[in-house]
Amino acid sequence: MLRSSPGQPDLTGLRVDAASGRLLGARQVESPNWDDRPAGLAPELIVVHGISLPPGEFGGPWIDALFTNRLPAEAHPYFATIAALRVSAHLLIRRDGAVVQYVPFNRRAWHAGQSEWRGRERCNDYSIGIELEGTDAGGYEHAQYATLSRAIAALWRAYPSLDAQHVVGHSDVAPGRKSDPGIAFDWPLLRTLVRYELEVGAP
């Protein structure tokens, strides 16, 4: 199982409580931007996103603020263009691998927008949205891949409706409108780490 390096978050306690929809081991920040999934729909898809606020800058309180409708429009010119948005994700993975949960997995987070996957529209209805702090071209940290792979493995164990082939980027479900997580995202590395977690890692 992947162990954390000194100074990085401890990943060994990450597991999903399916009843509550919570990722145990994540910092919990409640977003108001969610609603119920359509009756009978369970998570079937994981959508990976990239985000940085302001664009290209990391750290700070701004992603939490955006997802809790508290982003001050006057704090940065870019914020004035997005402060009125009502958006969220289920998880955010920071540059150091720390993970934040905003919406329980059994609820519908507002992350994908207008979207389609394999002919099915409204991906928010049946997906889990995971944001990585980063940019399309700037690359992501190994600590983020480690946390993401462990979170995905925990989700697959908790929700049999998920499938190993059903992990995509925002750009895959909203092509032409979205480009994240971008060209720098290392999909082969993620698949290798997830496979390791599922085959070797302990539940």
C-alpha positions in Angstrom: 0.0 0.0 0.0 1.2 3.6 -0.7 2.6 5.2 2.4 3.0 8.9 3.0 6.4 10.5 3.0 7.4 12.7 5.9 5.5 16.0 5.7 2.8 14.6 3.5 -0.8 13.8 4.6 -1.3 10.3 6.0 -3.2 8.3 3.4 -3.6 5.1 5.4 -6.9 6.1 7.0 -8.7 7.0 3.8 -11.8 5.0 3.4 -15.4 5.6 2.3 -18.4 5.2 4.6 -21.0 4.4 2.0 -23.9 5.0 4.4 -22.9 8.7 5.0 -21.1 9.2 1.7 -18.1 10.5 3.6 -14.4 10.0 2.9 -13.0 9.2 6.3 -9.6 11.0 6.7 -10.7 14.0 4.6 -11.1 17.5 5.9 -14.8 18.2 5.8 -16.0 21.6 4.4 -19.8 21.7 3.8 -20.8 23.2 0.5 -24.4 24.3 0.0 -24.1 23.6 -3.8 -25.6 20.1 -4.1 -28.9 18.4 -4.4 -30.2 14.8 -4.5 -29.3 12.4 -7.3 -32.2 11.2 -9.3 -34.0 8.3 -7.7 -32.3 5.0 -8.2 -29.0 6.4 -9.5 -25.8 5.4 -7.8 -22.3 6.8 -8.7 -21.1 5.2 -12.0 -18.4 7.6 -13.1 -15.5 9.5 -11.6 -14.7 12.9 -13.3 -11.2 14.3 -12.6 -10.9 18.1 -12.8 -8.1 20.7 -12.4 -8.5 24.0 -10.5 -6.4 26.9 -9.3 -7.5 30.2 -7.8 -6.4 32.7 -8.9 -5.4 30.9 -12.1 -1.9 29.5 -11.8 -1.6 30.1 -8.1 -1.8 27.5 -5.4 -2.7 27.5 -1.7 -4.9 29.9 0.1 -8.6 29.8 1.0 -10.1 30.6 -2.4 -11.2 27.2 -3.6 -13.0 26.6 -0.2 -14.5 30.1 -0.7 -15.8 29.4 -4.2 -17.4 26.1 -3.2 -19.1 27.7 -0.2 -20.3 30.8 -2.0 -18.0 33.1 -0.1 -15.5 34.1 -2.8 -14.9 37.9 -2.6 -15.3 39.4 -6.0 -13.0 42.3 -5.1 -10.0 40.1 -3.9 -8.8 39.5 -7.5 -9.9 40.6 -10.9 -10.6 37.0 -12.0 -12.8 36.4 -9.0 -15.3 39.0 -10.2 -16.0 36.7 -13.2 -16.8 33.6 -11.1 -18.0 34.8 -7.7 -21.6 34.4 -8.6 -21.2 30.8 -9.8 -22.8 28.1 -7.7 -20.5 25.1 -8.1 -18.9 22.4 -6.1 -17.1 19.1 -6.2 -17.1 16.1 -4.0 -13.4 16.2 -3.3 -10.4 18.6 -3.7 -6.9 17.3 -3.6 -4.3 19.9 -2.7 -0.8 20.1 -4.0 0.6 18.3 -0.9 -2.0 15.5 -1.2 -4.3 16.8 1.5 -7.9 16.0 0.7 -11.0 18.1 1.3 -14.6 16.9 0.9 -17.4 19.4 0.1 -20.3 17.1 -0.8 -21.2 13.6 0.3 -20.8 11.0 -2.5 -24.5 10.0 -2.2 -25.5 13.6 -3.2 -25.2 15.3 -6.5 -22.3 17.9 -6.6 -22.4 20.6 -9.2 -19.1 20.0 -11.0 -19.5 18.9 -14.6 -22.0 21.3 -16.0 -23.4 20.6 -19.4 -21.8 17.2 -20.1 -22.2 13.9 -21.8 -20.6 10.5 -21.4 -21.2 7.6 -23.8 -24.4 9.2 -25.0 -25.7 10.0 -21.5 -26.2 13.6 -20.6 -26.2 15.3 -17.2 -23.1 13.6 -15.8 -23.6 15.2 -12.4 -26.5 12.8 -11.9 -24.3 9.7 -11.8 -20.8 10.9 -11.2 -18.3 11.8 -8.5 -16.3 15.0 -9.1 -12.7 15.2 -7.9 -10.7 18.4 -8.3 -6.9 18.5 -8.3 -5.2 21.8 -7.5 -3.2 22.5 -10.6 -3.3 23.7 -14.1 -3.7 22.1 -17.5 -0.1 22.4 -18.6 1.8 22.8 -15.3 1.7 19.2 -14.1 0.5 17.7 -10.8 2.4 16.5 -7.8 3.1 12.8 -7.0 1.4 13.3 -3.7 -1.8 14.2 -5.5 -1.7 11.1 -7.6 -1.1 9.0 -4.5 -4.1 10.5 -2.8 -6.3 10.3 -5.9 -5.5 6.7 -6.5 -6.2 5.8 -2.9 -9.5 7.7 -3.0 -10.5 6.0 -6.2 -9.8 2.6 -4.8 -11.8 3.4 -1.7 -14.7 4.6 -3.8 -14.6 1.4 -5.9 -14.7 -0.7 -2.8 -17.7 1.3 -1.4 -19.7 1.6 -4.5 -20.0 -1.6 -6.7 -21.7 0.6 -9.4 -18.3 2.1 -10.2 -16.0 0.5 -12.8 -12.3 0.6 -13.4 -12.9 2.0 -16.9 -15.1 4.8 -15.7 -12.6 7.4 -14.7 -12.4 10.3 -17.1 -11.4 14.0 -17.3 -13.7 16.9 -17.4 -12.5 17.4 -20.9 -13.9 14.0 -21.8 -17.4 14.8 -20.7 -17.4 18.4 -21.9 -15.1 18.4 -25.0 -14.6 21.9 -26.5 -15.9 23.5 -23.4 -13.5 22.2 -20.8 -9.8 21.2 -21.1 -9.0 20.0 -17.5 -7.2 18.2 -16.0 -5.1 19.0 -19.1 -2.3 17.7 -21.2 0.0 17.5 -18.2 -2.1 14.9 -16.3 -0.4 11.5 -16.2 -3.2 9.0 -16.9 -0.8 6.0 -17.1 0.6 6.8 -13.7 -2.8 7.1 -12.2 -3.9 3.8 -13.7 -0.8 2.1 -12.3 -1.3 3.5 -8.8 -5.0 2.6 -8.7 -4.2 -0.9 -9.9 -1.6 -1.2 -7.1 -4.1 0.1 -4.5 -6.7 -2.4 -5.6 -4.4 -5.4 -5.9 -1.9 -4.8 -3.0 -3.3 -2.1 -0.8 -5.4 -3.0 2.2 -9.1 -1.8 2.3 
